[in-house]
Every structure is written in structure tokens, then in C-alpha cells.
Amino acid sequence: MTTSSTPDLIILGSGSTAFAGALRATSHGARVLMFEKSVLGGTCINWGCIPSKTLIHAALFNHEAHLGMRLGLGLEDGRQGVACEALFAHREKVVHKLRQERYLDVLKNMSGLELVKGTARFIDPHTIEANDKRYRCDRFLVAVGGKPRIPPIPGIEVCNYLTSRSALLMKELPQSLVIVGGGVIAVELGQMYHRLGCRVTILEHGPHLLPTVEREAAEALRAVLMGEGIKVVTDVTICSADRAGDVNVLSADVCGRRHEYTAQRLLLAVGTGPATEGLGLEQANVGTDPKGFIVTDGRMRTSTDGIWAAGDVTGKMLIATVGARQAIVAVDDMFNEGCGCTMDYLSAPMAVFTDPEIGMVGHTEESARQAGFDVAVNTMPVSAIPKAHVTGHTAGVIKMIADRPTGRLLGVHLACHRGADMINEAALALHLKATVADLATTMHVYPSIGEGLKLCAQGFDRDISRLSCCAE
């Protein structure tokens, strides 16, 4: 066993969170050693954001081709279909291009960063072991990400099931798909595969799809999914799983009655767990919560001095942008202790890439009340936006939460065409502590979907159905 020279920072993981931390650390003049046991780039680039959104966008083309045919557009003979080989080759081309440009090229051109391929584990709070070598350091950033959770369903081991990872690596489309879970991954991939020609059923344990999303937005999306032909079943308790030839069979109780659901493939989409198995956290005295996520404070410090954590491994807002910001906060805390840097989760926007897209930032109505605010709320249908009728995307809602005495914007939650783009303006408004009056009196392009934020803000003190176009 040999011991390596001591770097200024050791980072475990090589995804978007790890690279954000490495870039920040090298800007402080630090020498960084990064460890990766799998593929450079982590979940987001390889089997998360990039491949999923690439396929979701492709599925949108197929869906809109049908809409175009209803308007008299399209091929005369009405031919439709999905060329799987070309589609999945396109997915791989996008992944490979971005992995090369945003990770491999960055690594090659980043002075002060060295990558070590291998599985690293703590043997004490200041030492890790990898490839029969030991590495000591005063600072560690744990950014190993998460992994799909497999629920303990009796018989699931004999089934031909997919996870959020393997569902994005398939080479052919299944004819039918049953999805266990009703969260973000379930609705994104469910709608995507339905639009590519699969028969899709979503089974959610709770009473609502997207249980962490404001009810108005979640219900608007559910109506769209069911309108497209996706079967959505809530209040489901999965009892067992089995396989009969090429068919997977789920036995489940729904509101006290037993049902069976069959499909060529199953997709288990019941959440994410931390990818910390074998990492030796117990040897480093790093505390975890009951689900195994690493416990951190606002500066991303763990229970052990000299060890910080960031990204999905912390279990807080499992999105790439938040992980990257967490890593920056952690590194600034390491090398600039007086900076007072802390995470601000309320101003972090999130999106669900369904159609309509769901966007959310800030307080929910309930959390604002719990925080002690005197809450004012306005909810507006997307059909009130003139551009929605131009594009035909009239489904959805926009909900704004404000502090009644001051008018300060506290939260925005929407289900809307291009909602992932719209929510960025709302995030900026929250960051700048803007009021609903600020949004209501800011000129927006007409006609545009983004005008919906202005209209919803105007709706706090007037009836927007009585306003002409562009009126203030």
C-alpha cells in the first residue's frame, strides 16, 4: 500500500456537482484530485437530464405531427412511426458531444485538476483508499450523486424491470409500459414513451400525481396525461410482481380492491437514494439521515470537520443546478471561511419536463402560511394567455403566492407550455425581492407565453378577462 502526495482538495465523483466544485477550487488556486469509479460526467450527462430531455423533445415532434395533421398538415397518406435506430443514435450523439465538450475537454484544459479512475473509500476522516493507494487531505467534497431506488416488491427480481437509468439506455421501444411511482421521472418518461407509441399506465401510491408539486399544477398535468390516453391510477398499493413469458404482472390493491396490471416492461420510478454504498462514511464519522443521505448544514458541511457534501447525495432538491451551487458554496466555505456563503433553496427554480412543462420556485401556499406570511394567492388558467390560442397549448395554470401587506412575490408554480423557460423570470423576481406590482407593470412581448406571468400578477387586483390586449 502506497501513500500519495497531499492535494488541497479531494472530490469524490465527477458529475456536474463535482466539476462545479473543481472549477471553483482551482479558481482559488487549489490543487484538486477527483475520483470517479464509473463514467465521467455522472448522472446528468450520461443517464439523466441530457438523454431524457433529448428523447422528450423527440417525442414532442411525434406528438405535434399528429396535431399538425389535425390542422391539415403532414403527409398525405398519414404515415406515422418511430425509427428506433435513428432515434437512439441521436440520443447517443447528443450525450457524447456534451460529455466531450463539457467534461473531457474541460478536464484537459483545467490546470490544477487531476482525475483518478477507481473506487474510493474513506478509511478515516482524512484518508481515502483507491487502487491500492492511500490519499490524505484536509478537505473532501463528497459529490457521488444518487441512484434509482428499488422498492421491496415480492417477486420483482423475476421481472423485466427498468429504472430511470436503464429506461434511457434502451435500444428499442416496448409495446407497453407500467410505471410504479407518480413523481417527476414517472410523468416525464411516461408521457415521452406514450408519445413514442407505447401503451403507458402510471401507478401512484398516494392520492395525487407529483405529491411535492402544488395541487393546481399537478392536477392540470394529470388531466393532460389522461387526455392523451395515459392510464393514471392513484391510491395504489403494490402487493407482488411476477412474470409470465414476455409479460410482467403486477398485483395491486386500489382503494381496497385487488387489480392486476400487465406490460412488456416495468419502470420503477419511486425515487432516488444516495450512491454511498461502499464509500466508508462510517469510517469518517459522516452522519446520514434515515434514508442514507448525507446530513449537511447551510454551508454544506457534514458532521465531520474537513468533509463537505453536495448534490444528490445530500437529498436536497435533486437537480443539477442546485448541486452545482451547493458545490460552490462548499468550496467557498473551505477556502474563504469568512464569506458567509449559505444555500438559498427558496430562490432555486425547478422544472418538470412534461408537456405542459411544470415550473416552480419559492414558497408553496402552505409553506408560506407556515412561515408566518399573510398570504395572497392568484391562480390563472393558461387559456387566459392570447399566445396559448395561437400555439394551441391552452392547458395548464399559473399560480402566484404573495405577501398581502407588501405585495412581495413569495412563490410561483405553473403548468404551462414553455414553463421551464418562464420560471426563470419568476426566480429572478424572487431573488430581487420583487412585488407582484413589479411584474404587473413590466412590459412583456405580445403575444408570448411569458406574458402569462404579467397577466397573473395583474390578476391580484383586477379582472383580467376585462382587459384588452397589452393593457395595464
C-alpha positions, 0 to 999 in steps of 0.5 A: 500500500502506497501513500500519495502526495497531499492535494488541497482538495479531494472530490469524490465523483465527477458529475456536474456537482463535482466539476462545479466544485473543481472549477471553483477550487482551482479558481482559488488556486487549489490543487484538486484530485477527483475520483470517479469509479464509473463514467465521467460526467455522472448522472446528468450527462450520461443517464439523466437530464441530457438523454431524457430531455433529448428523447422528450423533445423527440417525442414532442415532434411525434406528438405535434405531427399528429396535431399538425395533421389535425390542422391539415398538415403532414403527409398525405397518406398519414404515415406515422412511426418511430425509427428506433435506430435513428432515434437512439443514435441521436440520443447517443450523439447528443450525450457524447458531444456534451460529455466531450465538450463539457467534461473531457475537454474541460478536464484537459484544459483545467490546470490544477485538476487531476482525475483518478479512475477507481473506487474510493473509500474513506478509511478515516476522516482524512484518508481515502483508499483507491487502487491500492493507494492511500490519499490524505487531505484536509478537505473532501467534497463528497459529490457521488450523486444518487441512484434509482431506488428499488422498492421491496416488491415480492417477486420483482427480481423475476421481472423485466424491470427498468429504472430511470437509468436503464429506461434511457439506455434502451435500444428499442421501444416496448409495446407497453409500459407500467410505471410504479411511482407518480413523481417527476421521472414517472410523468416525464418518461411516461408521457415521452414513451406514450408519445413514442407509441407505447401503451403507458399506465402510471401507478401512484401510491398516494392520492395525487400525481407529483405529491411535492408539486402544488395541487393546481399544477399537478392536477392540470398535468394529470388531466393532460396525461389522461387526455392523451390516453395515459392510464393514471391510477392513484391510491395504489398499493403494490402487493407482488410482481411476477412474470409470465413469458414476455409479460410482467404482472403486477398485483395491486390493491386500489382503494381496497380492491385487488387489480392486476396490471400487465406490460412488456416492461416495468419502470420503477420510478419511486425515487432516488437514494444516495450512491454511498454504498461502499464509500466508508462514511462510517469510517469518517464519522459522516452522519446520514439521515434515515434514508442514507443521505448525507446530513449537511448544514447551510454551508454544506458541511457534514458532521465531520470537520474537513468533509463537505457534501453536495448534490444528490447525495445530500437529498436536497432538491435533486437537480443539477443546478442546485448541486452545482451551487451547493458545490460552490458554496462548499468550496467557498466555505473551505477556502474563504471561511469568512464569506458567509456563503449559505444555500438559498433553496427558496430562490432555486427554480425547478422544472418538470419536463412534461408537456405542459412543462411544470415550473416552480420556485419559492414558497408553496401556499402552505409553506408560506402560511407556515412561515408566518406570511399573510398570504395572497394567492392568484391562480390563472388558467393558461387559456387566459394567455392570447399566445396559448390560442395561437400555439394551441397549448391552452392547458395548464395554470399559473399560480402566484403566492404573495405577501398581502401587506407588501405585495412581495412575490413569495412563490410561483408554480405553473403548468404551462407550455414553455414553463421551464423557460418562464420560471426563470423570470419568476426566480429572478423576481424572487431573488430581487425581492420583487412585488407582484406590482413589479411584474404587473407593470413590466412590459412583456412581448405580445403575444408570448407565453411569458406574458402569462406571468404579467397577466397573473400578477395583474390578476391580484387586483383586477379582472383580467378577462376585462382587459384588452390586449397589452393593457395595464 
